[in-house]
Every structure is written in C-alpha cells, then in structure tokens.
C-alpha cells in the first residue's frame, strides 16, 4: 500500500481543508520579572474595579435618597431642569398676570405688555366655561411662555397678538381647543386651518366644557 503524504499540522484528517483543527497552544513561560509585573497589573485593575463599583453604589444611594425624600418638590424639580429651546421666531417672556383664557400680561425687557392669543377665542367673564378656560391657561402657562408673531401684531384694542406656547414649546392655543375650552380663530393666521381642524374634532367627540354639555 502506498504511503499517504503527510498533511499540514494545522489540518486534521477528518476536517475540511478550510477549517484548521483546534490545537492547544504551547504554554507561555514568564520570567520572574514579567510574572511580578503581571501580578502588579492584576492588583491595579482589581483596585480600579472596586473603586468604580463603590462610586456606582454611592451614586445609586444618592438617587434613592432624593427619590424617597418626601420633602422633594417634584414639580419644582421638573420645571427647574426642563430644557427650554426657543421656537423659530419665539421670544421667552415672564408671566405677570392671567387675565382670562386667551389674554395674559407679560414682562419683556422690563416692559409689561398685554397679549391676546392669536389663534383662539375663549369664553368671556360670566359665560359658561370661563373659569375652566382661565384656570387651564394658568396651569399651562406657568411662570414663562414663548410668544410667536404672525401676520397682524396688534388687535383693535392695541393688545399684542401672538401665538402662545409653554416654555418647553407646547402650543397653548392648540391645547385649549383640543380640550374643548376654546374656539379656533377663523379669519387669518398661519395656524388657522390646523386649529379649526382641532376644534371640529373636539366638537364631534363632545370633548371638554364647551362641547360636553356639562
């Protein structure tokens, strides 16, 4: 019988030619100096791992204390940490007074101005849903709002006309209409069509004080 040729060492006789057989690597022999150095590095990594673990536990403990502290005002904290991003053309102003659902007094550059919401019409004093609309505007506005101008800057009473947003960018005009507390302004304005659509939806679903019949 003819002798089979020797196969390369990294192939087994049963494996395919594309898969090397598994071989146990030769043991690595370290000098005494290299062994001591490796031991020192292992200790250093262990110390670092312990420090990282302690820091993580410490941070978790602080978080837990703050979360479970009954004296923590979560509303204030949320407001303080909210990130304010100005809308295109937006001006951030301080609230001085909530006059009614669609009228507010604000302060900008040390000057007080009366602002009429551009996109909505809320009930007048003495009308049904007046208090509900006013209270909702107060809750949404908080202490600061963003104002965005449109085609007309003032109404016939010389009040500033602006779309009004929360400090974080939510449209208060849209919220009042969506919640059934205001009518959409139908004469003009860039947001006229969108606000009218919100009103029709709230009316059809009998949402809020204006449409629920309560």
N, C-alpha and C positions, 0 to 999 in steps of 0.2 A: 504494500500500500504506500502510495507516495506521501511524503511528509507535508503537512499543511504549513503554509507560510505563517510566520509569527505576526499576530495582529498588534497594532499600536497599543501601548499600555493604557491609554485613556479610553479604549473601547472594550466592552465585554463581548463575548462570543454570541450572546443572545440579544443584545440591544441593537437598535438600528445604527446606521453609520452616522446619523446626525445627533445622537444623544450620547454624551460621554457617561461612562459608568461612574458611580459615586466612589470616591476613594477617601479614606481617612487621611487628612493632611499630616505631614510629618510634625512631630512636637517641636514647639519653639523653645529654645533654651536661652534663658536670660542670664546675663551676668549678674553678679551680686549688686552692682551699682544700679543696673537697669531695674532689678526687682525692687530695690528700695525706692527708686523714683516712682515706679508704678504704684507701689503701696501708698506713697505720699499723695499722689494724684487721686487715688481712690478715696482717701480720707478727706481731701479737699472737696471733692464732688459730694460726698456724704454730708459735710457741714453745710454746703450751699443748699442742698435739698432740704435739710432740716430748717434752715432759715426761711426758705421760700414757703415751706409748709406752715411755719409759725406765723408768718406775715399773712398768709391766706386765712388762717383761723382767726387771727386778730381782726382782719377786715370783715369777716363774716360776723364776728361778735358785735362789732360796731354797728353793722347794718341791722342786726337783730335788735339791739338796744333802741336804735332810732325808730324802727318799725313798731316795736311794742310799747314805746313811751306814750302813755295816754295823754300827755300834755302837748304832744306834737300836733300842730295845726296843719293837716294835710292840704287843705285848700290854699292856705298861705304859701306852703312849700311849693305846691304845683304852680301857683302864679309866679312865685319868685324865680323858679327855674325854667319857666316857659321861654322858649326862644322866639323872639319877635323878628319876623322877616317882613320888611316893608313890601307891600304890593306895588306893582308898576304905577307910578304917579301917586302913591299913597303918602299921607302925612300923618304921623303919630301925634295925637293930642291928648291932653288930660281932660277928664270929665269934671265939670263944675256942678252941673245940675241936670237931672232928668225932668224935663218939662212935662212930656206926655209920651205916648208910644212912638211918635215919629218926629219929636223935636227935643233937642238937647242943647245945653250950654257947655261950651268947651273953652279951654285956655290954650293958646298957641302964641309963642313969642311974647309972653307977658300980656297978651291981649285976650279979652273974653269975647266970644262970638256965639251967636245963636245959629244953630244948624238945623235945617229941615231935611229929613231923609228924602232923597231924590226919588226912590223907587216905590214908596208905599204911602198909603193913607190909612191911619188907624182911627178908631172911634174918638169923637170929641168928648170933653168932660160932660158928664150927665148922660151920655149914651151907653147902651149895653156894651159890655166888654172893654170899656175904657180902662178900668183898673187892671184887668188881666193883661192888656197890651202894654200898659205903662210898666207894670211890675216885670214883665218879661224883658222889655228893653233894658230896664235897670239891671236885671240879672245878667243879660248877655254883655252889656257894655262894660260892667266892672268899673275900673278906675281910668282906663285909657282905651281909645279906639283909633282906628285908622280911617281917614277920610279920603275919598277919591272923587274928583270932579268929573263933570260931563258937559254937555252942550251949553246949558244955562248955569250960571254961577250963583244967581240970586232969584228969589221969587218976588212977587209983587209987594211983600211986606219987608223986603230988604234982608231976609234971612238967607244965610248961605245954603245953597243946595249941594248936597254931597251924598254919594253912596256911602253907607257907614258899615264898617267891619269891626269885628273884635280885634284886640291887639295881636292875636295869632292868625288873623286873616279869614275868619268866618263871616260871611255876609249876614248882617243883622236884618237887612231888608228882606232877604230870601227866607230867613228863619221865621220871621213874623208872618209872612204869607203862607209858608209851608205848614205852620202850626195853627192856621185858621184864626189869626189875630189881626190881620191887615188885608186891605185891598191893594192890588197892584195899580201903579200909576200907568195910565194907558195913552198919554198924549205924546211923550217923547222919551228919549234916553236910550243908551246903548244896551241896557239890560231889559228893556220893555218887554220883548217877546218872551224871554225866559221867565220873567216874573209873572206875566199873565198866565203862562202855562202852569206855573206852580199854584196860582190862585184857582184855576179851573180844576186842577187835581184835588186840592183841598176841599173845594165846594162839592165835587162829585162824591168824595168819600165822607162828606159831613164831618170834616176834621176841625177841632178847635171850637172856641167860644162862638165865633161868627156863624158857623155852619152846622153845629151840632143841635141847635135849637134849645140849648140849656140856658 
